[in-house]
Amino acid sequence: MSANPDFIYLPPMSPYLDIIYQDDDMVVINKASGILSVPGRLPEHQDCLQNRVQRVLPSATIVHRLDMATSGIMIMALNKPAHVAISRQFEQRKTKKTYLARVFGNVAANEGSVDLPLICDWPNRPKQKVDFENGKKSLTHYRILSQDDIPDEAASTLLELTPVTGRSHQLRVHMLALGHPILGDRLYATKAALTMRNRLQLHALKLSLFHPSTEQPISFHALCPFS
């Protein structure tokens, strides 16, 4: 059973591909909201960021993903050694990722952490859920950047999110668990939070890692379209 039965896949065509950095080892893309990172099972889900990049850079391979509705920084390797080196950094949590999210309501604490284990909600896949018995450890730090000075039922908060782990839908489920679902989230938002925005208000703002060849620290930014 699909958790999103009314979904129609219409990936954005402009910009078709927004490459913000490229060298011999890697390419960095500013992913638009609404396009899959990798192909789906159905024929109509073959248009994706991976296939668009591979049309111009055939050796490009995926080392991490963003949810379809999430925008922002994604990196792909351009050769096998680079793929191994970058993948290892993600696995060993040597990369640092910063996201922006606009969430429903006024968040009380200026900063905090959500430490809740996650697992696939199998009957409602691709949704994830908190599961203290079988879930995998998942940790997200958050910090308030700005808040609306209006009544709670119409208010929103702009948060900086720093995931320590990289579980599927981690930020979306952790914000829901905090009581402040991300606006425009078709899978997890309450009705009020869903209707306040026409896209998921989650953006991969910054990614820092060590260059696979030089081993020097390098960071990439992608301007947030909704902040």
C-alpha positions in Angstrom: 0.0 0.0 0.0 1.4 3.4 -0.9 1.6 6.1 1.7 1.1 8.7 -1.0 -1.6 7.3 -3.4 -2.3 10.6 -5.2 1.3 11.3 -6.1 2.1 12.2 -9.7 5.8 12.4 -10.6 6.5 15.7 -12.4 10.3 16.4 -12.0 11.2 20.1 -12.6 12.8 20.8 -16.0 14.2 24.3 -15.3 16.9 24.2 -14.3 17.4 20.8 -15.8 20.8 20.3 -14.1 22.5 22.8 -11.7 26.2 21.8 -11.4 27.9 24.1 -8.9 31.4 22.4 -8.8 33.3 19.8 -10.8 36.8 18.5 -10.9 38.4 15.2 -11.9 37.1 13.3 -8.9 33.6 14.6 -8.1 30.7 16.7 -9.2 28.5 18.8 -6.8 24.9 19.5 -7.8 22.2 21.8 -6.4 19.3 19.4 -6.5 15.9 20.8 -7.1 12.9 19.8 -5.0 10.7 17.3 -6.8 13.3 15.1 -8.6 14.4 11.7 -7.5 18.0 11.2 -6.7 18.0 7.7 -8.3 15.6 5.9 -10.7 12.4 4.5 -9.3 10.9 1.1 -10.3 8.3 2.4 -12.7 9.2 3.6 -16.3 7.9 7.1 -15.5 10.3 7.3 -12.6 13.5 7.0 -14.7 14.1 10.7 -15.0 16.3 11.4 -11.9 19.3 13.4 -10.9 21.6 10.4 -11.4 20.5 9.8 -15.0 20.7 13.6 -15.8 24.2 13.8 -14.5 25.3 10.6 -16.3 24.2 12.0 -19.6 27.0 14.6 -19.4 29.3 12.8 -17.0 28.9 9.0 -17.8 31.3 7.9 -15.0 29.3 9.7 -12.2 28.1 7.4 -9.4 25.9 8.1 -6.4 27.5 8.2 -2.9 24.5 9.6 -1.0 20.9 10.6 -1.6 18.4 13.3 -0.9 14.7 12.7 -0.6 12.8 13.6 -3.7 11.1 16.6 -2.1 14.3 17.9 -0.5 16.5 20.4 -2.3 20.1 21.3 -2.0 23.7 19.9 -2.1 24.3 16.5 -3.5 27.7 15.1 -4.5 28.6 12.3 -7.0 32.0 10.6 -7.5 33.6 10.5 -11.0 35.9 7.5 -10.5 36.2 4.4 -8.4 38.8 5.6 -5.9 36.9 8.8 -5.3 33.7 6.8 -4.8 35.4 4.6 -2.2 36.9 7.6 -0.4 33.8 9.7 -0.3 31.5 6.8 0.6 33.8 5.9 3.5 33.5 9.4 4.8 29.7 9.2 4.9 29.9 5.7 6.6 32.4 6.9 9.2 30.4 10.2 9.7 33.4 12.4 8.7 31.2 14.5 6.5 29.2 17.4 8.0 25.8 18.2 6.7 23.7 21.3 7.5 20.0 21.7 6.5 17.5 24.4 6.7 13.9 23.5 7.6 10.8 25.6 8.1 8.6 23.8 10.7 5.1 24.3 12.0 4.6 26.4 15.1 6.9 28.1 17.5 9.7 25.9 18.7 10.2 26.5 22.4 13.9 25.8 23.0 16.5 27.9 21.1 18.5 24.7 20.5 18.3 21.1 21.3 18.7 17.5 20.1 16.3 14.7 19.0 17.7 11.3 19.8 15.1 8.8 18.7 15.8 5.4 16.9 14.1 5.0 13.5 12.9 2.0 11.5 10.9 1.6 8.3 7.1 1.7 8.9 6.7 -1.4 6.6 3.0 -1.4 6.0 3.2 2.3 5.1 6.5 2.4 3.3 8.4 4.5 2.4 7.4 6.1 5.7 9.7 5.7 8.7 8.8 5.7 12.4 10.3 5.8 15.9 10.9 2.3 17.3 12.7 2.0 20.7 13.1 -1.8 20.4 14.2 -2.3 16.8 15.1 1.1 15.4 18.6 2.3 14.5 20.1 5.1 16.5 19.3 8.5 15.0 20.5 11.8 16.3 19.7 15.3 15.1 20.8 18.7 16.5 18.6 21.8 15.9 19.0 25.5 16.4 16.4 28.3 15.9 17.3 30.9 13.2 14.1 32.9 13.2 10.4 32.7 14.3 7.1 34.3 13.3 5.8 36.7 15.8 2.2 35.6 15.2 -0.3 33.2 16.9 0.8 29.6 17.1 -1.8 28.1 14.7 -0.3 30.2 11.8 3.3 30.4 13.0 6.4 28.7 11.7 10.1 28.5 12.8 13.2 28.4 10.6 15.6 25.8 12.0 19.2 24.9 11.2 19.4 21.1 11.4 22.6 19.1 11.8 22.1 15.3 11.5 24.8 13.2 13.2 23.4 10.0 11.7 21.9 9.7 8.2 18.8 7.6 8.4 16.1 7.7 5.8 13.6 10.6 6.4 15.5 11.2 9.7 15.0 15.0 9.8 11.3 14.7 8.8 10.4 12.1 11.4 12.5 13.8 14.1 10.8 17.2 13.6 7.4 15.4 13.6 8.4 13.8 16.9 9.4 17.2 18.3 5.8 18.3 17.6 6.8 20.6 14.8 6.4 18.8 11.4 8.2 20.4 8.4 5.9 22.5 6.3 4.7 21.0 3.0 5.6 17.4 4.0 3.3 15.1 2.0 4.2 12.1 4.1 4.4 13.4 7.7 2.9 16.9 8.0 -0.4 17.5 9.8 -3.1 19.0 7.5 -2.3 22.6 8.6 1.4 22.2 8.2 0.9 20.6 4.8 -1.2 23.3 3.3 1.0 26.2 4.5 3.6 25.5 1.7 3.4 23.9 -1.7 6.7 22.0 -1.3 8.7 20.4 1.5 10.5 23.1 3.3 13.8 21.2 3.7 17.0 22.2 2.1 20.5 20.7 2.2 22.4 24.0 2.7 26.0 22.9 3.3 28.1 19.8 2.9 31.7 19.6 4.2 34.1 16.7 3.6 37.7 15.9 2.7 38.7 16.0 -0.9 39.1 12.4 -2.1 42.5 13.1 -3.8 44.1 16.0 -1.8 42.5 15.0 1.5 42.0 18.7 2.2 38.8 20.0 3.8 36.3 21.3 1.3 32.8 22.8 1.7 29.9 23.5 -0.6 26.8 25.7 -0.2 23.6 25.9 -2.1 21.3 29.0 -1.5 18.0 28.1 0.1 15.0 28.8 -2.1 12.6 29.4 0.8 14.5 31.1 3.7 
